[in-house]
């Protein structure tokens, strides 16, 4: 999903720059110019674009500043906007030295020359596994240090069901429970919902049946596995829910997400698959919810969504790369990862800190870690951008009956290959 943002990144950056150039806020311009001057000279200032974790950094940065005799300027602007603007801010001298970035942006930014190579902190052996390392690696080069992990999870309403679903057979039983019939469409049921029209949500199903994006662990774009026998079987299984269980609105690529969250928040849906970012909204709505690992698929395999999260990266334009690496060493330490988790609930990438978070007793944390174990690293090559476009209507075409599962899968793969060829990767 973040790759869609990447596709319009340059346009967004140019628009943002144009708007900034027209602003009357001279003080903001002067402040950025001063920051740029500090960066261009190296100096004792390190600029960190920390996005949503800025409050944590501000609260704990004092020790780092003292130890390194440096002043850290912390930016809390939108993470995606800052990354989209890097290609323009860098040459202009207004870029930060360090950014927090989603894993699915690190490979492309590194391959474009926007990021400097980084390294794992000294003495951190055993703090990260192979999956974590792959998240910040592109073409054999490491462009960051893992910060936090994410994955899809299963939410369930404790007031509506007594037993946590462990298999999709359990979900099928809920989908037949008359308590969850959708009154506006007789014969349909909203006991279990998820947004399978969105490829990001559907991939865990397809992968669990044996589908894959690119061969050779996501590095071979000539081998696209979204129309394999397994992937088609996964599409056929999902189609059964769309045609035989869910209301027609679940086929709507855009509106289905709002429908799903509203239905769960109002106590009409017992179980849904969603992102951990949904938890705050459900809590605010007063839902007595639980969170658990996504149930085992009908074929006995684990649901295998994309492994998500964020890492710390260094701008290739930074004049303070050595100091920036020290920041990466500091912020990824077990101590700081503990503090980040305790402050914001972000699940640590550092394995030692992650283990402690797992023992905290928090259901959401445990669910994220459990699903992440089975999750697949999203291919971080540039061709992945074309997968989002090519697979966008794949599930809808099958669910609506416009095409067979095999035809919609074949057409999606054809579109992806044609787009890759046209873009000249």
N, C-alpha and C positions, 0 to 999 in steps of 0.2 A: 504493500500500500504506500509506503514511503517512496517507492520507486516512481510512483505517479508524480510525486512532488518533484523528483529529480528531473523528470521529463520537461517540466515547465520552469525549472530552476533558473536558467539563464534569463528567460523572459521576466520572471519575478524579480530577479536581481536588477535588471535594467530599469524596470518600473520603479523599484524602490529607490534606486539611485537618482532617477529623474525627479521623483517627488522630493527627495532630500535636497536636491539642488535648488528646488523652488521654495524651500521652507524659509520662514522669517526668523526661525529660532537660531539666532547667531551664536548664542551661548553654547548650544549643543554642538554647532559646527566647530567652535573654538576648542571645546573639550575634546572632540574627536581629533582635531588637528594636533593638540598637545599629546594625545595618546599616540598618534601616528609618529610624532617626532620622537617620543620615547622609544617606540619600537624600532624605528630606523637607526637610532643611535645605540641600540642594545640597552644600555642604562640599567637602572635599578628598579624598573617597573615591569611587571609581567601582567599582561591583559588576558583574562580568562573569561570566555563566553560560556557560562554555566547553565543557561536555560532554566529549566524547572528545578534544578538542584542548587540554585544560587544561594538560597537561604542557608542551606547546610554549609556551603563553602564559606560564606561570610561569617558564620558562627564559629568556624574552626580554623580559619586561615592565619590567625595571629601567630601560632607556633611556627608555621612554615616561614612567615615573614621574618620572625626573629632569627630563626636558624640560618636563613640565607641572606639576611640583611637586604631585604627586598620589599617593595610595596606592590601588593597584588590588587589590580583594578578588576572588579568583578562585574560582568554584564549579565543581566537577567532577561535579555530580549528573547523572543521566540527562537528556539533551536533551529527550526527549518529555515526561517528567514535569514538567520545569520550564515548558515551553511550555503544557502542559495546565493548570497551576496559575496561569498569569499573570493570568487574569481575576479570580481571587480574591486572589492575592498583591498585585496592583497596588493595588486599593482598600485593602487591609490595610496597605500601606506596607512590605511585605517583598519586593517584586519586585527583581530585578536591574535595572541600567541598560541593559546590553547582553546580548544572547543570540546564540548561534549556532543557526540554524534551518534545517531542510531546505527546499529551494525550494518544495515542494508544500504548505507550511504558511504561507508568507509572505503570499500573497494573501488567504487567509481571515482571518488574524490582523489584517492591515491593514484589511480591510473591516469587521471587528468593532470597530475603534477601539483595538485592543490595542497597535499599533505606531505610532511617530512616523515622519513622513516623513524620509528620509535623502537623501543625494546622493553622487554619485561624487566621489572626492578631486580637488582642484584639480590640474590638470596631468596627469590620467590619461587624456586623450584617446588613443585607440588601444590602451588597455590591456584594453578589453572590447569584444566584438562585440554585435550586435543580440540574439543568442540569450541571451547572459549578462545583458543589460539586462532582457530580458523575464522572466527568472527572478525578479527582485526587484521587478517592476512590477505594479500592479493598478489597472485603471481609470484609466490615465494618471498614476498617482502612484507614486513610487519609495519602497519601504519597507525598503531594505537595500542592502548592497554585496556582490557575489558573493565567495565565499571559495574553494570547491573544486567540482570537477565530478566526476560519476560517470556510468556507463552500464553496461549489460550487456556482457559480453565472451564470447569463446569460449575455453574451456580444452581442451587436448588433451594426451594422454599420449605423450611423446616415445619411450617404450619400445615403444609399440604401433603407431604409424604413422610413416612416414618423411617424408611430405609434408604440409605444413599445408593443410587443406581450404580451398579458395578459393570454392567454390560449393556450393549445396545438392545438386547432382548428385554431388559428392564425398561428401557426407554420406549420400546414398542408397546409394552403393556400399559405404560402411562398414556401413550397416544390412543389407547382404546378406552381409557377411563371416562365414563360419561360425565364425571364432574367437570371435565375440561372441554366439553363440546363447545364449539364456537356458535353462539346463538344466531349470528347474522348469516351464517352459511350452514344450514343443517347438513349433518354428515361429516363435518370437518372437526378437527380437534387441535387445541393449542397447548396440550399438556407439556410437550417438549418442542422447543423451537431453537433454530440456529440459522445463521445467514449464509446458507450454502450457495446462494447466487453470487456471493463475493468469493473470488478465487482464494483470497487470503484465508478465509474460513474453511473453504472446501478442500484445500490442499491436504489437510491432515487426514481426511477421509480417503482421498485418492492415493496418498502415499501409503496409508495403512493397507490398501489393497494391492500395492506393488507399483503404483505409478511414480513418476519422478519428473523433475523439470529438465535438467541436463545430465548427461552421463558423466562418468568418471568423477564422481563426487561433486557435481555441479560445475565442472570446468569445460565440458565439451558441448558447445551449443549446436553442433551438428547432430547430436544424439538427443532428441527430445522425446521424453517418455510419458507424454500426457494422452497418448492414444494407444497405449499398450493394453493387453488383455485385462490386466489388473485395474488400470485407470478407468477403463470402460465399465468394469464391474462396479467400481465405486460410484460412477455416475448413475448407473442403473439403480443402485441401491438408494441413492438420494432421490432419484426420480419417483420412486415409490412413495416417499414421504410427500413430495409435492403433489402428486396426482391422487393419492388415496387417503391422506391424513390432513394436510395443512390447508388453510384457506387460500384462495387465489392470491391474496395480497402478499403472501410469502414469496411469490415469484417476482415481485417488484424489486429490482436491484437496489433502488434507493430507499423507498419507503418501508421496506421490510424490517430494517434495523430499528427504526423508531417504533414500529408496531410491536416488535419482539420485546424491546425494553419496557414499553408502556404496559404490555400484557403481564410481564413478570412483576413489574412494580405494583400493579393493581391486584396481584394475587390470583390472576386468572391462569397463569402458566406456572407449572411446578418446577421445570428444569430448562435451562438454556445454556448453550455454549457461547462464551464471550470472552472479552479481554479483561485482565485485572483492573484496568482503568474504569470499568463499570461499577466497581464496588462502592465507590463514594456516593454515586447517585442512588444506588439501592439502599444504602444506609440512611441517606437523607429522606428517602421515601418511606422509611420505617419498615422495610421488609425484613422479616426474621429469616435471613438467608444463611446458607452454609456454602462452602466452596470445597471442591474435591477434584481429583484427577478425572479427566474425561474417560468415560467407560470404554471397555474393550469392544472392538468392532465385531460384527457377526461372524467374521472369519477367524476370530480368536486373536487377531493382531491388535497392537496398540494404535490408537489415534496418533498420527505423527505430524503435527502442525509445524510451521516454520518456527525456528528458535529465534527469538527476538532479544532486544536489549539495547544497551548503549555503551560506548567506550569513549575514553579521553584521547584526543588526537592533537597533533602539533601542526600548525600552519607552516607550509613550506616557505612562506614569506617572512616568517619570524626571524628577528635578529637575535633572539634570545633562546635558541633551540636547546642549549645545554641546561639553562635554567628551567625551560619548559619540561624537559625530561625529568628534572628533579621534582617538579610539581607532580608529574605522572607517577613517579616513585612514591611520593608522599600520599597522594590521594587514593592510591590503590592498595595501600598498606592494610593489614588486617584491622588495625586500630581505627583507621578512618572509614573503612568499609562497615565496621560495627556502628560507628557514629552515624553514617549515612542511613543505615537501616533503621536505627532507633529514632532518627529524626523524621524520615519520610516514608519508611516502609518499603523502600526500593530493595529488591532482593539482590544481595551482593554477588558479584561474579567471583570474587576471591573465595576459594573453596573452604578455607578455614572459617571465614566469616559467614559463609553460606551455611555451613554445618551448624553454627551457633544459632543462626536465624531459623533453621529448620526445627531446632529444639525449643523455639520460643512458644510453641503452642498455637501460633496464628494459622488459621485454616487456609487463608489466601496464600501465605508464604509457602506452606507445605504443598499446596496444589500446584503452584507455579514451578516449584523445584521438581515435583514428581513428573509433571508433563514435560518439562524441559529435558529430562533424561531421555525421553523418546523422540523429542523434537529434532527436526532436520535443519542444518545450517542453510540459510537462504543463499543461493548462488550470488556471489558478489561481482560477477563480471557484467560488463555493460549491457550485454544482450538480454539480461533479465528484465530490463525496462520494457522490452517488446512482449514479454510473456504476459504482463499485466494487461496490455492492450489486446493481444490476441486471444487470451482466455477469458476476457471480460464477460462475454455472453454465452460462454460454453454451457454452463449449468442451466441458464434460462432457456436456451434453445431446446434442451432435452426435456426440462420440466414442463414447458408449455406445449410440448408435443410437436413443435415445429420440425424437429429432427430426431433421429434415433440417437442413442447414446454414442454409438460408434461414429456416426456421421458428424455429430457436433464435436467430438474429440478430434476426428480427422481434419475437420475444417479449422479448428483452433490451431492445431499444429501447423497446418498449411499457412495460415495467416501469420503465425509467429516467424516461420522460416522466411516468408516473403518480406516481412518487415525488417528482419535482420539483414537480409540481402540488400534491400533498398537503402538502409541506413549505412551500409558499407562498413560494418564492424570488421 
